[in-house]
Amino acid sequence: MTTPPPPYGHQPPPPPGFGPPPPQYAPHPVPAGPDFMAVDRHCSIVVDAEGVTFEINDVTAEFPWPEIRSVHYRPSPSGKHLMMGVIHLDGRFYECVVEAKPRTKLGEWFTRLQAVLGYYRPMG
């Protein structure tokens, strides 16, 4: 004797491991906020909701906000470059330098950078 199949429309639930992940493991969207980007032909600096990213000659270094102790920036001695440094929680220092062409762009970068860093790091 065989058991009859279940009636149509009453299928057993799929076995575990199939379907979308449970809500606690689903990726969380990064909240939208202001961002900053400075780019030249060799380097770039990005500051956004995720943290700070440096790219130097196609090598990328990402610093999420929880891993950053502080962020510093200033003009180069010649006044042609934005110099930005990130101090990691363990004390390591990373720096990226981006050329501002034309030179007036440096002032625009400082204004924008001050606002973006103030948004994500209000205490410095």
Buried (B, 14 or more C-beta within 10 A) or exposed (E): EEEEEEEEEEEEEEEEEEEEEEEEEEEEEEEEEBBBBBEBEEBBBBBBBBBBBBBBEEEEEEBEBEEBBEBEBEBBEEEBBBBBBBBEEEEEEBEBBBBBEEEEBBEEBBEBBEEBBEBBBEEE
